[in-house]
Amino acid sequence: MAKESNIHGGPCTISAGNHSITLNIEPKPVKAMQELTFNLRITPCDKLPDKLILDLSMPGMQMGKNQITLVKKSSCLYDGKGIIVRCMSRRTIWLVTILSEELKNPTFTFHVRE
């Protein structure tokens, strides 16, 4: 599992090959069951498509398919809206995986707040 990110403190950055990927989620704190805006800044981005898919999942728990389409808004910035569902078991750790062969499916890990 990827190193846990402190998404509540601000944007989080990881490296994927020669790419730097920064994820930001608003509003903060990031909570389940509310509409959230997901932003990705990826550099370099010259060979990436105009849309990327974020897959939201929970480690070790089947939560059903939850994917968000991000659209390129400027040269290296993507954004989209979605909801992180509440887990009935009260677990709060989530994975956000960018489904991209070019980026090799990098993952951010973080806790949502109740």
Contacts in CASP RR format, 6 or more apart in sequence:
PFRMAT RR
TARGET T0000
AUTHOR 0000-0000-0000
METHOD contacts of the structure
MODEL  1
MAKESNIHGGPCTISAGNHSITLNIEPKPVKAMQELTFNLRITPCDKLPD
KLILDLSMPGMQMGKNQITLVKKSSCLYDGKGIIVRCMSRRTIWLVTILS
EELKNPTFTFHVRE
1 59 0 8 1.000
1 95 0 8 1.000
1 107 0 8 1.000
1 109 0 8 1.000
2 14 0 8 1.000
2 95 0 8 1.000
2 106 0 8 1.000
2 107 0 8 1.000
2 108 0 8 1.000
2 109 0 8 1.000
3 109 0 8 1.000
4 93 0 8 1.000
4 109 0 8 1.000
4 110 0 8 1.000
4 111 0 8 1.000
5 12 0 8 1.000
5 14 0 8 1.000
5 23 0 8 1.000
5 108 0 8 1.000
5 109 0 8 1.000
5 110 0 8 1.000
6 12 0 8 1.000
6 110 0 8 1.000
7 23 0 8 1.000
7 24 0 8 1.000
7 25 0 8 1.000
7 28 0 8 1.000
7 30 0 8 1.000
7 108 0 8 1.000
7 110 0 8 1.000
8 28 0 8 1.000
8 29 0 8 1.000
8 30 0 8 1.000
8 110 0 8 1.000
8 113 0 8 1.000
9 28 0 8 1.000
10 24 0 8 1.000
10 28 0 8 1.000
11 22 0 8 1.000
11 23 0 8 1.000
11 24 0 8 1.000
11 39 0 8 1.000
11 41 0 8 1.000
12 22 0 8 1.000
12 23 0 8 1.000
12 24 0 8 1.000
12 108 0 8 1.000
12 110 0 8 1.000
13 20 0 8 1.000
13 21 0 8 1.000
13 22 0 8 1.000
13 23 0 8 1.000
14 20 0 8 1.000
14 21 0 8 1.000
14 23 0 8 1.000
14 106 0 8 1.000
14 108 0 8 1.000
15 21 0 8 1.000
16 98 0 8 1.000
16 103 0 8 1.000
16 104 0 8 1.000
16 106 0 8 1.000
17 103 0 8 1.000
17 104 0 8 1.000
18 44 0 8 1.000
19 42 0 8 1.000
19 43 0 8 1.000
19 44 0 8 1.000
19 45 0 8 1.000
19 103 0 8 1.000
20 42 0 8 1.000
20 43 0 8 1.000
21 40 0 8 1.000
21 41 0 8 1.000
21 42 0 8 1.000
21 98 0 8 1.000
21 103 0 8 1.000
21 106 0 8 1.000
22 40 0 8 1.000
22 41 0 8 1.000
22 42 0 8 1.000
23 38 0 8 1.000
23 39 0 8 1.000
23 40 0 8 1.000
23 96 0 8 1.000
23 108 0 8 1.000
24 38 0 8 1.000
24 39 0 8 1.000
24 41 0 8 1.000
25 36 0 8 1.000
25 37 0 8 1.000
25 38 0 8 1.000
25 39 0 8 1.000
26 36 0 8 1.000
26 37 0 8 1.000
26 39 0 8 1.000
27 34 0 8 1.000
27 36 0 8 1.000
27 37 0 8 1.000
29 113 0 8 1.000
30 36 0 8 1.000
30 84 0 8 1.000
30 110 0 8 1.000
30 112 0 8 1.000
30 113 0 8 1.000
31 84 0 8 1.000
31 112 0 8 1.000
31 113 0 8 1.000
31 114 0 8 1.000
32 83 0 8 1.000
32 84 0 8 1.000
32 85 0 8 1.000
32 86 0 8 1.000
32 87 0 8 1.000
32 92 0 8 1.000
32 112 0 8 1.000
32 113 0 8 1.000
32 114 0 8 1.000
33 83 0 8 1.000
33 84 0 8 1.000
33 85 0 8 1.000
33 86 0 8 1.000
34 83 0 8 1.000
35 81 0 8 1.000
35 82 0 8 1.000
35 83 0 8 1.000
36 81 0 8 1.000
36 82 0 8 1.000
36 83 0 8 1.000
36 84 0 8 1.000
37 79 0 8 1.000
37 80 0 8 1.000
37 81 0 8 1.000
37 82 0 8 1.000
38 54 0 8 1.000
38 68 0 8 1.000
38 70 0 8 1.000
38 79 0 8 1.000
38 80 0 8 1.000
38 81 0 8 1.000
38 82 0 8 1.000
38 96 0 8 1.000
39 77 0 8 1.000
39 78 0 8 1.000
39 79 0 8 1.000
39 80 0 8 1.000
40 52 0 8 1.000
40 54 0 8 1.000
40 70 0 8 1.000
40 77 0 8 1.000
40 78 0 8 1.000
40 79 0 8 1.000
40 98 0 8 1.000
41 76 0 8 1.000
41 77 0 8 1.000
41 78 0 8 1.000
42 48 0 8 1.000
42 76 0 8 1.000
42 78 0 8 1.000
42 103 0 8 1.000
43 76 0 8 1.000
44 76 0 8 1.000
45 72 0 8 1.000
45 75 0 8 1.000
45 76 0 8 1.000
47 102 0 8 1.000
48 72 0 8 1.000
48 100 0 8 1.000
48 102 0 8 1.000
48 103 0 8 1.000
49 72 0 8 1.000
49 100 0 8 1.000
50 71 0 8 1.000
50 72 0 8 1.000
51 69 0 8 1.000
51 70 0 8 1.000
51 71 0 8 1.000
51 72 0 8 1.000
51 78 0 8 1.000
52 69 0 8 1.000
52 70 0 8 1.000
52 72 0 8 1.000
52 78 0 8 1.000
52 98 0 8 1.000
52 99 0 8 1.000
52 100 0 8 1.000
53 67 0 8 1.000
53 68 0 8 1.000
53 69 0 8 1.000
53 70 0 8 1.000
53 98 0 8 1.000
53 99 0 8 1.000
53 100 0 8 1.000
54 67 0 8 1.000
54 68 0 8 1.000
54 70 0 8 1.000
54 96 0 8 1.000
54 97 0 8 1.000
54 98 0 8 1.000
54 99 0 8 1.000
55 66 0 8 1.000
55 67 0 8 1.000
55 95 0 8 1.000
55 96 0 8 1.000
55 97 0 8 1.000
55 98 0 8 1.000
55 99 0 8 1.000
56 63 0 8 1.000
56 66 0 8 1.000
56 67 0 8 1.000
56 68 0 8 1.000
56 84 0 8 1.000
56 94 0 8 1.000
56 95 0 8 1.000
56 96 0 8 1.000
57 63 0 8 1.000
57 66 0 8 1.000
57 94 0 8 1.000
57 95 0 8 1.000
57 97 0 8 1.000
58 87 0 8 1.000
58 91 0 8 1.000
58 93 0 8 1.000
58 94 0 8 1.000
58 95 0 8 1.000
59 93 0 8 1.000
59 95 0 8 1.000
59 109 0 8 1.000
61 87 0 8 1.000
61 89 0 8 1.000
61 91 0 8 1.000
63 85 0 8 1.000
63 87 0 8 1.000
66 83 0 8 1.000
66 84 0 8 1.000
66 85 0 8 1.000
67 99 0 8 1.000
68 80 0 8 1.000
68 81 0 8 1.000
68 82 0 8 1.000
69 80 0 8 1.000
70 78 0 8 1.000
70 79 0 8 1.000
70 80 0 8 1.000
71 78 0 8 1.000
71 79 0 8 1.000
71 80 0 8 1.000
72 78 0 8 1.000
73 79 0 8 1.000
84 94 0 8 1.000
84 112 0 8 1.000
86 114 0 8 1.000
92 111 0 8 1.000
92 112 0 8 1.000
92 113 0 8 1.000
92 114 0 8 1.000
93 109 0 8 1.000
93 110 0 8 1.000
93 111 0 8 1.000
94 109 0 8 1.000
94 110 0 8 1.000
94 111 0 8 1.000
94 112 0 8 1.000
95 107 0 8 1.000
95 108 0 8 1.000
95 109 0 8 1.000
96 107 0 8 1.000
96 108 0 8 1.000
96 109 0 8 1.000
96 110 0 8 1.000
97 105 0 8 1.000
97 106 0 8 1.000
97 107 0 8 1.000
97 108 0 8 1.000
98 105 0 8 1.000
98 106 0 8 1.000
98 107 0 8 1.000
99 105 0 8 1.000
100 106 0 8 1.000
END
